[in-house]
Amino acid sequence: MKLLAEPDGRPELLALRTLKLGDLLVAVPALHALRRTFPEHRLILAMPGWLDPIIDLVHGVDALLPTRGLDDPLAVDADRIDIAVNLHGVGGESCERLEEIRPRRRIGHRSPGWDGPEWLDGIHERHRWARLVTEHGMPADENEVWLDDPGPSANPGAAVVHVGAFYGSRHWPLDRFAAVAQALERRGLRAVVTGGAADRDRALRVAELAGLPEDRVLAGRMDLREMAATVAAAAIVVTVDTGAAHLASAYARPSVVLFGPSPPEEWGPPPGRHVVLTDARLRVGDTFGSDPDPALLAVNADDVVAAADGLLG
């Protein structure tokens, strides 16, 4: 992705969403609508720089403004941006960061100094952002989650067992991941274990328990674009509620998604070959907690294997 530098003569539209991978992907339908509505604008995303390989796959995005959180002003001159879109939230910090750059037009939820639809709690995140831009006259389809082709995969047809998650509240037990990987191998699939660099030790343990060779552990060995390519070519994806689940939706790959602290009614996949497993009755809902949510622990390996069998036919 091209980093934002000098203006290139086009009017510029900046969308702020300085969050994680899954947060970017639920905003993709809104970004598609913005691209269609403003074809003459240079579309800029203000997001963390580490998302660069994935942002490059969001169709029509022209530049990245690396932005880590909301503590500091945006690194763009005031009065430069034509349209600013708050896809981050409705709080004072995100609004203030955009107000500081003095765009000619502001698109966001209703808040002091901002016109727009009221913020609604408890709705799906894809719907939230698609609704926002639609209410501002830019029709969006909340299920338009597709991304551009990430290129060939080094692991075509793999069964992707994704053990990664930022917070312990989404850490499904490793022995259960291993049992799922073993079951998928017995069904003739080639299981690979994915995650980020911080997940590599957990992924190695899953492979050890499953009897998989170390070269099946892809966690910590791929960038985000390679991860996207692996998911796009997968036979099936098994993951907790994290970015890998949203990639499976973006590339219409069969997936089994395990939910813990977050409700699938707000973060679950769009219609398609996706199965959600959780027990909402047990949900604690501490998203940033260090212990696995009971709603996640209620799902066992047999549940996941049965769901995978149903998807694979």
Secondary structure in CASP SS format (residue, H / E / C, confidence):
PFRMAT SS
TARGET T0000
AUTHOR 0000-0000-0000
METHOD secondary structure of the structure
MODEL  1
M C 1.00
K C 1.00
L E 1.00
L C 1.00
A C 1.00
E C 1.00
P C 1.00
D C 1.00
G C 1.00
R C 1.00
P C 1.00
E E 1.00
L E 1.00
L E 1.00
A E 1.00
L E 1.00
R C 1.00
T C 1.00
L C 1.00
K C 1.00
L H 1.00
G H 1.00
D H 1.00
L H 1.00
L H 1.00
V H 1.00
A C 1.00
V H 1.00
P H 1.00
A H 1.00
L H 1.00
H H 1.00
A H 1.00
L H 1.00
R H 1.00
R H 1.00
T H 1.00
F C 1.00
P C 1.00
E C 1.00
H C 1.00
R E 1.00
L E 1.00
I E 1.00
L E 1.00
A E 1.00
M E 1.00
P C 1.00
G H 1.00
W H 1.00
L H 1.00
D H 1.00
P H 1.00
I H 1.00
I H 1.00
D C 1.00
L C 1.00
V C 1.00
H C 1.00
G C 1.00
V C 1.00
D C 1.00
A E 1.00
L E 1.00
L E 1.00
P E 1.00
T C 1.00
R C 1.00
G C 1.00
L C 1.00
D C 1.00
D C 1.00
P C 1.00
L C 1.00
A C 1.00
V C 1.00
D C 1.00
A C 1.00
D C 1.00
R C 1.00
I C 1.00
D C 1.00
I E 1.00
A E 1.00
V E 1.00
N E 1.00
L C 1.00
H C 1.00
G C 1.00
V C 1.00
G C 1.00
G H 1.00
E H 1.00
S H 1.00
C H 1.00
E H 1.00
R H 1.00
L H 1.00
E H 1.00
E H 1.00
I C 1.00
R C 1.00
P C 1.00
R C 1.00
R E 1.00
R E 1.00
I E 1.00
G C 1.00
H C 1.00
R C 1.00
S E 1.00
P C 1.00
G C 1.00
W E 1.00
D C 1.00
G C 1.00
P C 1.00
E C 1.00
W C 1.00
L C 1.00
D C 1.00
G C 1.00
I C 1.00
H C 1.00
E H 1.00
R H 1.00
H H 1.00
R H 1.00
W H 1.00
A H 1.00
R H 1.00
L H 1.00
V H 1.00
T H 1.00
E H 1.00
H C 1.00
G C 1.00
M C 1.00
P C 1.00
A C 1.00
D C 1.00
E C 1.00
N C 1.00
E C 1.00
V C 1.00
W C 1.00
L C 1.00
D C 1.00
D C 1.00
P C 1.00
G C 1.00
P C 1.00
S C 1.00
A C 1.00
N C 1.00
P C 1.00
G C 1.00
A C 1.00
A E 1.00
V E 1.00
V E 1.00
H E 1.00
V C 1.00
G C 1.00
A C 1.00
F C 1.00
Y C 1.00
G H 1.00
S H 1.00
R H 1.00
H C 1.00
W C 1.00
P C 1.00
L H 1.00
D H 1.00
R H 1.00
F H 1.00
A H 1.00
A H 1.00
V H 1.00
A H 1.00
Q H 1.00
A H 1.00
L H 1.00
E H 1.00
R H 1.00
R C 1.00
G C 1.00
L C 1.00
R C 1.00
A E 1.00
V E 1.00
V E 1.00
T E 1.00
G C 1.00
G C 1.00
A H 1.00
A H 1.00
D H 1.00
R H 1.00
D H 1.00
R H 1.00
A H 1.00
L H 1.00
R H 1.00
V H 1.00
A H 1.00
E H 1.00
L H 1.00
A H 1.00
G C 1.00
L C 1.00
P C 1.00
E H 1.00
D H 1.00
R H 1.00
V E 1.00
L C 1.00
A C 1.00
G C 1.00
R C 1.00
M C 1.00
D C 1.00
L H 1.00
R H 1.00
E H 1.00
M H 1.00
A H 1.00
A H 1.00
T H 1.00
V H 1.00
A H 1.00
A C 1.00
A C 1.00
A C 1.00
I E 1.00
V E 1.00
V E 1.00
T E 1.00
V E 1.00
D C 1.00
T C 1.00
G H 1.00
A H 1.00
A H 1.00
H H 1.00
L H 1.00
A H 1.00
S H 1.00
A H 1.00
Y C 1.00
A C 1.00
R C 1.00
P C 1.00
S E 1.00
V E 1.00
V E 1.00
L E 1.00
F C 1.00
G C 1.00
P C 1.00
S C 1.00
P C 1.00
P H 1.00
E H 1.00
E H 1.00
W H 1.00
G C 1.00
P C 1.00
P C 1.00
P C 1.00
G C 1.00
R C 1.00
H E 1.00
V E 1.00
V E 1.00
L E 1.00
T C 1.00
D C 1.00
A H 1.00
R H 1.00
L H 1.00
R C 1.00
V C 1.00
G C 1.00
D C 1.00
T C 1.00
F C 1.00
G C 1.00
S C 1.00
D C 1.00
P C 1.00
D C 1.00
P H 1.00
A H 1.00
L H 1.00
L H 1.00
A C 1.00
V C 1.00
N C 1.00
A H 1.00
D H 1.00
D H 1.00
V H 1.00
V H 1.00
A H 1.00
A H 1.00
A H 1.00
D H 1.00
G H 1.00
L H 1.00
L H 1.00
G C 1.00
END
